[in-house]
Amino acid sequence: VQLQASGGGLVQPGGSLRLSCAVSGSVFAINGMGWYRQSPGKEREAVTVINSYGHASYIDSVKGRFTISRDNAKQSVYLQMNNLKPEDTAIYYCVVDMARASSETTTFYWGQGTLVTVSS
């Protein structure tokens, strides 16, 4: 099972990006899905998570600008980022709480990270 994140890049302040993360391989169950980020010199922080019912939560600094969504059929999670600010510059990681088989408890799996740079 692998998580493949994509969609990062360079964008000007006020611009938008959409991140995607797809789970490849056989999965028995997926619970929560989310996005973390890590800026240079800072600790990794949770940006947003969405549970299996579609309920999402966000850190205050991105509320109203970022939207997380998921497509269970595609085993994917997305992050729409609008009105980006320089302080959003970071490596963004997707994380998925899932079990590969019915005999397993769920475990957090991490994607490889995608770089988002907000700069003029």
N, C-alpha and C positions, 0 to 999 in steps of 0.2 A: 504494500500500500504506500502510495506516495501522494504528497500534496504539491501541486504545481501552481505557483503564483505568477501573475503577469499583470501588465498594465501600468507599471511605473514609468517615470520619465521626468523630463524637465518641463516645467510650466511656469508661466508668469504669475505673479500675485493676482488674485481674482479669477484665475482660470480654474478648469475642472479636469479631473482624471477619474477613470473608473478602473478599480482593481478587481481582478478575478482570481479565484482559487478553486481548482478542481481536484477532487479526490479520485485517484486512479486505483484500480484494483478492486477486489471483492471486499465488500463491507457488510457486516450484519446489521449494525445500527449506528446511527449518528445522532448525538444529542446536541449540545451547544456548538456553535461555530462563531469565530470571532477574528478580530484583527488587533494585533499589537504593533507598536512601533518603537524604534530606538533611534534617538538623535545622537550626534557625536557628543561624547562626554556625559551623556545622561543614561539613566537606567531604562530598561525596557518597560513600557507602560501599556496597559490594556486600553485600547481606544474604544472599542465597541464589541458587544457580543449579542448574539441572537439565539434564542432557545428553539427547541423543536416545535413550539407552538407559534413561532414567529414573533415573539415579543422581544424587543430590542432595548438595549440600554447603551448610553454614551457617556463619555467623560464630558465635563462642562465645556471644555475649550472647543469641542467640535459640534456641539448640539446646534441644530438648525443649519449646519453646513454639510455634514456627512450623513449618509444613509446606508445602512447595511441591509442586505437582502440575501435570500437563499433559494436555491432551486433543488429540492430534495431529489427529484428524478434525475438530475444531472450531477448530484452529489457535489454541488458547488455553492460557494459563498462569494458575494460581491460587496464592494465598497465604492459607492458613488461619492466623490469628494468635490464639493463646489466651493467657490469663493476661497480658494486656497491662499494660505498666508505663509510667509517665509518660515515661521515657527512650526509649520507642518512638515518641514523637510526632515526626512528620516528614512530608515529602512523599515518597510512595513512587512509584517509577518502574519500569515493566516495561521489559525490554530483550530483544530477540530477535535472534539471529544467523541470518540467512537470506539466501537468494538468490531474486530474483524470476523469474529465467529461467535456463535451463541454461547460457547464455553468460556468466553473472555468477559472480564469487566471492561468498562470503557476506560480509555487512556487518551491523554492529550497527545496529538500528533502536530508537528510544526512544519510549515512550508519553508522554503529556502530563503525567502525574503525578496522584496522588490524595492528598488530605490526610488523615492519620490523627492525631487528637488524643486523647490519653489523659489524662483529668483528672477529678477529682471535683468 
